[in-house]
Amino acid sequence: IDSKIYELEPGRGNLVARIRGNGSKRPILLMGHIDVVGVERDQWSVDPFAGLIRDGYIWGRGSQDDKG
């Protein structure tokens, strides 16, 4: 997989990877983000860093990020 890291400032890089197709299907773009905000644990009913699976859903910090 062709990939490159673009570092806009020290310690904050963005990874770009490309898997080339053969042109028989339409392309797809997947994009994620790295910005985060603080956690107030008293506002959570579960440990925000545990990745708890409950009733078929993942509960925790970032589990709903980058949905599309």
C-alpha positions as CSV (number, residue, x, y, z in Angstrom):
1,I,0.0,0.0,0.0
2,D,1.5,3.3,-1.0
3,S,1.5,5.7,2.0
4,K,3.0,8.9,3.1
5,I,2.9,10.9,6.4
6,Y,2.3,14.6,6.1
7,E,3.5,16.3,9.3
8,L,2.1,19.8,9.6
9,E,3.8,20.3,12.9
10,P,6.1,18.2,15.0
11,G,4.3,15.1,16.4
12,R,1.1,15.7,14.5
13,G,1.2,13.8,11.3
14,N,-1.6,12.7,8.9
15,L,-1.3,9.4,7.2
16,V,-2.5,9.2,3.6
17,A,-2.6,5.7,2.0
18,R,-3.7,4.7,-1.5
19,I,-4.7,1.3,-2.8
20,R,-4.8,1.5,-6.6
21,G,-7.6,-0.3,-8.4
22,N,-7.9,-1.5,-12.0
23,G,-10.6,1.0,-13.0
24,S,-13.4,-1.6,-13.1
25,K,-15.2,-0.1,-10.0
26,R,-15.9,3.4,-8.7
27,P,-13.3,4.8,-6.2
28,I,-13.9,5.2,-2.5
29,L,-12.4,7.8,-0.1
30,L,-12.1,7.1,3.6
31,M,-11.1,10.0,5.8
32,G,-10.6,10.2,9.5
33,H,-9.8,13.0,11.9
34,I,-7.4,13.3,14.9
35,D,-8.8,16.3,16.8
36,V,-10.0,15.5,20.3
37,V,-11.5,17.3,23.2
38,G,-11.3,16.6,27.0
39,V,-13.3,13.9,28.8
40,E,-15.5,14.6,31.8
41,R,-15.8,11.2,33.3
42,D,-18.7,12.2,35.6
43,Q,-20.8,12.7,32.4
44,W,-20.3,9.1,31.3
45,S,-22.3,6.0,32.4
46,V,-19.4,3.7,31.3
47,D,-15.6,4.1,31.3
48,P,-15.0,6.3,28.2
49,F,-11.8,4.5,27.4
50,A,-12.9,0.9,27.8
51,G,-14.7,0.3,24.5
52,L,-17.5,-1.6,26.3
53,I,-19.7,-3.7,24.0
54,R,-23.3,-3.6,25.2
55,D,-26.4,-4.8,23.3
56,G,-24.4,-5.0,20.0
57,Y,-23.0,-1.5,20.3
58,I,-19.6,-0.2,21.3
59,W,-19.7,2.4,24.1
60,G,-16.7,4.7,24.7
61,R,-14.7,7.6,23.6
62,G,-14.5,7.9,19.8
63,S,-16.9,5.1,19.1
64,Q,-19.1,7.4,17.1
65,D,-16.4,9.4,15.4
66,D,-15.8,9.2,11.7
67,K,-19.2,7.6,11.0
68,G,-20.5,8.0,7.5
